[in-house]
Amino acid sequence: MPDPRSPSTSWRTRLVQPEVHAPAGFRSLAMPVYRGSTTLFDSAADTEDTWRTAQRPYRYGLYGTPTAMELAARMRELEGAAHTFLTPGGQAALALVDLALLGAGDHVLLPENVYAPGLDVARRTLQRLGIEAEVYDPLAGAEVARQFKPNTRLVWCESPGSITMEVQDVRAIAQAAHAHGALVAVDNTYAAGVLFDAFAHGADVACQALTKYVGGHSDLLLGSVSLRDDSLYERIGDTHQLLGMGVSPDDCSLALRGLQTLPLRLDALGRSTLAVARWLAQRPEVKQVLHPALPSCPGHEHWLRDFTGSASVFSIVLPPHHGREQIVRFIDALQLFHIGYSWGGVTSLAMPCFELPRRFRPLEGTVVRLNIGLEAVDDLLADLEQGLRELQR
Ligand SMILES: *Cc1c(COP(=O)(O)O)cnc(C)c1O
């Protein structure tokens, strides 16, 4: 019988037959990165291909390694969910919810300020599958019911919405949707799952791009789909498996580290961002500041009622007489604000939003989205001041 550790076994065989076990007596505060596509069974009698990790963990790497399952458990706890599934990014979380909960002949509603690739998946992928997608006024509240059809199965909320930051009356929308027999999914990325309690306000499903605040350092891509109760567990879980939505344990371990400093980062980012937003609100060059904690932000009253804080991303509206070149000059002049997509990390970012399809809430002027990082506020204000001088030139 070949013993993999015996010197009489070929060195080739010994190299590929490692003895892998957690070292006895070693304890650390860090969750190890457990990698594994194949995960091993003790006996052929134990083999069973199921994604239901709560009942039968470690069937296959795609359904969860210990590192990924630890992150899913922390997210479930944090959001007060019954179940949390991890996805390769926030966009994958949105697509998973759509594909799991909708079928041919269904109708889905999304706020017009929804994260644009989320609208694209509805308009392009879902449309092709015979699912009709329509946008609604993010500030419609209970009036969203006017757009309900007999086949409306799902209503998305994102609050505050992307770029124009309208804060929604999620409770009123959820009540209307439930009265109609439709499900409610909330993209809760802005709130990091903590500044707004999606389930307490009626969500059936809460999604997040963990890429943003949970990761917190602009170096990973992950998403989450959390469920209020057991009712959607089979549908989401089954689709999650069939679409092959595995996540990297390395990214999960970074996200677990991010969670440890999430409260401190959110506090500091929230404070700095509000200081910058208030400063910008006083500047004559700025037409409007779209920050949920300021009265100039549409839906501010919902933020006051429903949120426990504000985060690091907001927008400013620059007056329409500035051409594209001036806006570009302003952003390019900034030294501390870098130019790039995504947000929620420790570094300040600025992005122009030249094309903004807004039918219900049209805007006059050009929107520039800012993400405030952990730099000293005075340095950021000095940078913005010299940038605004360039804008006026
Ligand atoms: C960034 C973002 C996403 C997508 O997240 P990725 O991890 O980049 O795929 C989804 N929703 C909102 C609101 C976002 O800001």
The ligand as a Gaussian input file, in Angstrom:
#p B3LYP/6-31G(d) Opt

LIG

0 1
 C      -20.352000      50.462000      -6.831000
 C      -21.771000      50.144000      -6.726000
 C      -22.268000      48.910000      -7.137000
 C      -21.407000      47.893000      -7.862000
 O      -20.373000      47.411000      -7.099000
 P      -19.109000      46.675000      -7.787000
 O      -18.514000      45.955000      -6.624000
 O      -18.253000      47.744000      -8.359000
 O      -19.640000      45.736000      -8.816000
 C      -23.598000      48.647000      -6.936000
 N      -24.415000      49.549000      -6.375000
 C      -23.982000      50.771000      -5.982000
 C      -24.929000      51.726000      -5.385000
 C      -22.650000      51.097000      -6.151000
 O      -22.230000      52.301000      -5.804000

